[in-house]
Amino acid sequence: MELPFAESYKIKMVEPVQRSHRHEREQWIKEAHYNLFNLRSNQVFVDLLTDSGTGAMSDRQWSEMMLGDESYAGASSYFKMKNAIADITGFEFFLPTHQGRAAENVLFSAMVKEGDMVPGNSHFDTTKGHIEFRKATAVDCTIDEAFDTTLDHPFKGNIDLEKLENVYKKYPAEKIPMVIITITCNTSGGQPVSMQNIREVSELSRRYGVKVVFDSARFAENAYFIKIREVAYADKSIREIVREMFSYGDAMTMSSKKDAIVNMGGFIGFREEELFQKASVFNIMFEGFITYGGMSGRDMNALAQGLYEGTEFDYLETRISQVGYLGKLLKDAGVPVQFPFGGHAIFVDAKRFLPHLPKEQYIAQSLAVELYLEGGVRGVEIGTIMADRDPVTRENRYPNLEMVRLAIPRRTYTNNHMAYVAASLINVWERRSEIKTGFRIVKEAPILRHFTVGLEKI
Ligand SMILES: *Cc1c(COP(=O)(O)O)cnc(C)c1O
């Protein structure tokens, strides 16, 4: 018999989690103003709010923590991180930052100005926030196939070259500081971008004199999908694929809380010294001196080790198979989930789950609250609340997709937890016609409102 697939690690340390009763959860979510970000972690049984910084570090990463060099300038930990980044991504210059959005803040301070256009594939919320904060515009050029959750397409994160070229034709090059390729594309469902598309976007952008920047939080998962789905890459190693992907760009921003498997950290990688120098000034102002940038030495060590572990094929196969396991349980039960499954999360199509709810009542948020009530499972709304208001008209923006994202932390939960999550959501699916009303907003922030929004039941 062919030997079955199994995890590429075993467990050395555990952390208890507790179940709760439905009447307790009803009280807690009400006190949280129906915003799942306001819940305490001990009010949650399986926490799929995010895969950001929630993964389990390895014994080797914990060992690296002990070797951290906490010197202010020129620490060995800085050079360990520098060497790992150069080795894995090919970027010779880098700046450490405390997390991904800090990398965006520093890089965009050096590159983006008022009135600029920044095209890309469904910019991540903090990326878009940092663009709009500078009174510039993020232009979504994702292929249309990405917005049909039922369509089987291997690379739904791809950029539509025609949409991109239209932006390049319409605006002068000095108004377009960069194109951002997000790998994998978080906002459109953790969907990968093909090597061919990356290459073509890079060629087109070079012709128009536009720089290519990778938003690379899940670059390793993207490389795994290229290996599995893009025929020419089947025999290449993950690290070879990663090197080639980044060879098409001028810079990268990284949230190391994702594919570098650390709890906190980030960085910017640069091809050229000039941009690195320009950004260094902002790094010193916002983050810290250029050899630590908001990170402690021990964290830089763990990050360097994590970059190697995160780009191992066996690890990636374990991770992406677990995400697929949850996806398959849901799909087989008829629950409308985005297909193909993404790399880090399962996205539930809330409009098809609750077609009778009007969009003004926040469909995906309503579903996320129901899932919490059912099983103490915390997912997150990726829909109208996260899409924020239009910065000019202040009207709600209604995105094409209303999703509940179930993000799987790395190396953290077992497949039994996944089966529990699936059962909880299937129970909600079976009583979906009883969910008759959603929510209205009673309190919101002017930007990135989803983190602090307060809601009330209609
Ligand atoms: C998480 C993420 C960011 C922001 O990183 P933080 O570490 O959360 O600040 C930016 N872009 C993408 C694609 C991400 O997934």
The ligand as a MOL file (V3000), in Angstrom:
LIG
                    3D

  0  0  0     0  0            999 V3000
M  V30 BEGIN CTAB
M  V30 COUNTS 15 15 0 0 0
M  V30 BEGIN ATOM
M  V30 1 C 0.0660 40.5680 7.1330 0
M  V30 2 C 0.2720 41.2500 5.8820 0
M  V30 3 C 0.7710 42.5650 5.8280 0
M  V30 4 C 1.0260 43.3880 7.0640 0
M  V30 5 O 1.9130 42.7940 7.9390 0
M  V30 6 P 1.8190 42.9500 9.5360 0
M  V30 7 O 2.9800 42.1590 10.0000 0
M  V30 8 O 0.5130 42.4250 9.9770 0
M  V30 9 O 1.9740 44.3950 9.8420 0
M  V30 10 C 0.9590 43.1230 4.5890 0
M  V30 11 N 0.6740 42.4560 3.4630 0
M  V30 12 C 0.2100 41.1970 3.4740 0
M  V30 13 C -0.0810 40.4910 2.1920 0
M  V30 14 C -0.0090 40.5580 4.6760 0
M  V30 15 O -0.5200 39.3150 4.6750 0
M  V30 END ATOM
M  V30 BEGIN BOND
M  V30 1 1 1 2
M  V30 2 1 2 3
M  V30 3 2 2 14
M  V30 4 1 3 4
M  V30 5 2 3 10
M  V30 6 1 4 5
M  V30 7 1 5 6
M  V30 8 2 6 7
M  V30 9 1 6 8
M  V30 10 1 6 9
M  V30 11 1 10 11
M  V30 12 2 11 12
M  V30 13 1 12 13
M  V30 14 1 12 14
M  V30 15 1 14 15
M  V30 END BOND
M  V30 END CTAB
M  END
